[in-house]
Amino acid sequence: MTSYSTFLMVWFLSINIFNNQEKNMNLKLLRFLLIILFTSTVFYAQTYKDPKANIEDRVNDLISKMTLEEKIGQMQQNTLNGIDNNVISEIKNGKVGSFLNAGDLEAKAKLQKIAVEQSRLGIPLIFGRDVIHGYKTVFPIPLGQAASWNPDLVEKGSIIAAREAAEDGIHWTFAPMVDISRDPRWGRIAESCGEDPFLASKLGAALVKGFQGNDLSSENTIAACVKHYVGYGATEGGKDYNTTLIPERELRDIYLKPFQASVKAGAATLMSAFNDLNGVPTSANSFTLKTVLRDEWNFDGFVVSDWGAVSELINHGIAKDGSEAALKAANAGVNMEMVSRHFTENLTKHIADGKVEQKWIDELVAGILRVKFRLGLFENPYTRITENLKTLSDDFKEVAKQSAIESTVLLQNEDDFLPLNDKFKKIAIIGPLANSPLDQLGTWTPDGEAKNTITPLMAIKEEFGNSIEINYCKGLEDARSLGTDYFKKAVETANKSDVVLLFVGEDYLLSGETHSRAFINLPGIQEDLIQQISKTGKPIVLVIMAGRPLTFGNITKDVKSILYAWHPGTMGGQALSDIIFGKVSPSGKLPVTFPRTIGQIPLYYNHKNTGRPPAPNQLGRTIGTPENPEGYACYYLDVDFTPAYNFGFGMSYAKFEYSNLNISSNKIKMDENLEVKITVKNTGKMEAKEIVQLYIRDIYGSVTRPIKELKAFEKINLRPGEEKEVKFTISSDDLKFHNIDMKYVAEPGDFELFVGSSSNNNDLLKTNFVIE
């Protein structure tokens, strides 16, 4: 029933009652009853307050009641720097729709109470926070989690992060980040899922599902915000905020893929990025924000700009001032402006001048309100979790430990040196990251606390302190130190031990936003420390914690084993202890290619071929000299053209044998599926997990195609001697790309299919098929 029809009904009843003098009812009582009746009728006529009403009806009803100032207010997100009279006034007057970094639970409750009880329409605020890889229970950095190749485990991590954040009154996280990242110099590669669109799509969707669950209004869930839309990972030179130039075909086939998968998984919101994309900054890019996101993908949530990105349109040179920045960002499709205030200061005038349509503002605001309704904020604006608090629970920490285990990649293991056996009675633990709890958490952990972190030194002492002599020296004051004050003690510590566990890498400040590096070697004089320890003749297990791939080829000869642990989070110490001492085998595989030197960057596995690719007999060595080049091919004279470690690479304590690669047919029609089977056997002595990877190469097409592309993977567990037949199904949809006419199709022709343990041809079995 509409408000108007309800009002007429009440009026009709009142006339009849007042005209009926026979009842001799008290006139004051009549008036009192009519006031109650009218008030309750008007309340129930407010559809937006009716929890049983359809969300679209609620959105439309609320918008019809809002002033223009209140609509634009919903488009403003502020950061909280204390609750003063100005903040209170803005909330009361409907001039802010969201806060990020809104303080503790008490502060959020106070702000929400003002919005719900003192503003005209009672529209609740939405509180956002950077919950990137855990909240209080910190998981490995996203790039580390990607190395697990385990979407189910990744989803569990975001379920836990959502629950912990929700307990603290947070409704919305600015994650996951699904930027395809091919340049390890870029600091924000740490937040990404790596270089491959298929893997990033699977993991991005898993993260969204974990944060949001099946019901966004559940007390355990928070809204996801997929970022940074789009192309931010292709920043020139690996410099943060830099220009990106991406042809539309590559944009659609590579960089947009994980965003599309995340939207399909139900992502409530997206974040527009900082970068200039092909001449149009992404926070003013109507092609990506309207044509692709809304028109093609039918996205109906909202887009928030990155911090100050609307203001930065001025620096980009696409807007003369804040007024023009607001005009371009809003018209392009940014629903909410983060921190800067160009929308609130300028949109009213632009609407009056006809430069922005009122109908479009209504659509932008509808996206924001739709998410608030889906979150259940109108019914439950305050934190609902008061009992059975789970933050930092043993169950949560156990999942974080498993994530750290499965994220760790074994890069080198000479003579099967790991796991350590019981013959080593004296162990040296050396290095600036052996007992550095804050660095172990990694980048973007604003709510993680060092006091909750278990370091390798702590874990090993707790587990083996009564049975093994443990000698510790940090070796360097910190990861970037240039001082040798601890070298003498480090050497003495190694000399009195049987084996050295050496923990090196980056501190947490060396990766993340605005932390790009021109050189990605081990910081400070860590290499000198490794070489000094190596001179003692003691075997070294090198554990590297870092937020990106590093270059360290010149010290691999000095150590027996190398474990790449990324920044492993709260439970990293226990995870590494279990791996080093053989309670579990490492099973991580690289989600990104490791270069030998920065001169090879960009280096990624799914590159295009050239007219003169290096020959197979040129693999594994530097080719020629400036005076005597060997052949005319695509290579450097002074470095092997192959990577240090391939995408998908990762060793195990077990040995896996691949055999019996079979496909259902050598020829299939466009609408038929290809069934793929392969047998994997554990021929080693330890139970372990293996990630079986399937790649396809479209040998020729209407446009050039990558030399191979990941199309499927499965993580399996095998006991010693156990074998398993792994099955994959490939359809023509898996082989689609944007052809010469920019149509998204699979083309008939010849294909190569590879299955194995990494993207390296030496690790793959191969067969061929044809699409007719």
Summary of the structure (lengths in Angstrom):
residues: 772
radius of gyration: 29.6
end to end distance: 59.1
largest distance: 117.8
contacts: 2813
relative contact order: 0.09
helix: 37%
strand: 19%
